[in-house]
Amino acid sequence: MVLIACFVTLSALLLSLLYAPQLLALPLIKQLVLLLLYLDISGGVISNLTVGTDRYYNQRPKARRIFIAIHIQPLLLAWALEGSLSLAFILTAYTVSTAFLLNHHRHHTEHRVFCGMASALGLILAILEANPLLSILYAFYVIKVLYNFSVYHERSQT
């Protein structure tokens, strides 16, 4: 928990300092939505790597599928930061559909390699966004869902 809190806090401070003018120009509702999304995404970047999260979702396949399905954050991020909704839709569709595919092949011997490849392709989509802050948030989203969540980390420890 401490590592998650440290990462979320330090990365939020850094991004807030780097992009303060852009963030302060947003209406309050968009700032609040962005804050909540950031807490979810950045927290997941680290928590999805933990043994506890891996075990929890490995024992609950239905919850795992629901977790994947609800990850539509790029659409909300694009709205909040006035990014390309078409790119947000493409990134969301790619990430969610690929996460389902990776989840289906979770026990394949080359699973981590597939997840790494899929994540790298997702990062290419993320950097297509013209807004640098939004591009960073998209990259966090891809890492959170396609690598940190989709990889069966626990298997490597047994």
Residue pairs with C-beta under 8 A, 6 or more apart in sequence:
3 46
4 43
4 46
4 47
7 42
7 43
7 45
7 46
8 38
8 39
8 42
8 43
8 46
11 42
12 38
12 42
15 38
15 133
15 136
16 23
18 133
19 132
19 133
22 81
22 131
22 133
23 31
23 34
23 133
26 34
26 80
26 81
30 79
30 80
30 81
33 76
33 79
33 80
34 77
34 80
34 81
37 73
37 76
37 77
37 80
37 137
38 137
40 73
41 73
41 137
41 140
41 141
41 144
42 140
44 144
44 145
44 148
44 149
45 140
45 143
45 144
45 148
46 148
47 53
48 144
48 148
48 149
49 148
49 153
51 153
51 154
51 157
53 149
54 152
54 153
54 154
55 154
56 63
57 63
57 64
57 67
57 149
58 64
58 152
58 154
64 103
65 100
65 103
67 149
68 96
68 99
68 100
68 103
68 145
68 149
69 96
71 92
71 95
71 96
71 99
71 141
71 145
72 92
72 96
73 92
73 141
74 88
74 89
74 91
74 92
74 95
74 138
74 141
75 85
75 88
75 89
75 92
77 83
77 88
77 134
77 137
77 138
77 141
78 84
78 85
78 87
78 88
78 134
79 85
81 131
81 133
81 134
81 137
82 131
83 129
83 130
83 131
83 134
84 129
84 130
87 125
87 128
87 129
90 125
91 122
91 125
91 126
91 138
91 141
91 142
94 121
94 122
94 125
95 122
95 141
95 142
95 145
95 146
96 145
98 118
98 122
98 146
98 150
99 145
99 146
99 149
99 150
102 111
102 114
102 115
102 118
102 146
102 150
103 150
105 111
105 114
106 150
106 152
107 152
107 155
108 114
111 151
111 152
111 155
112 151
112 152
112 156
115 146
115 147
115 150
115 151
116 147
118 146
118 147
118 150
119 142
119 143
119 146
119 147
122 142
122 146
123 139
123 142
123 143
125 138
125 142
126 135
126 138
126 139
126 141
126 142
127 135
127 139
128 135
129 135
129 138
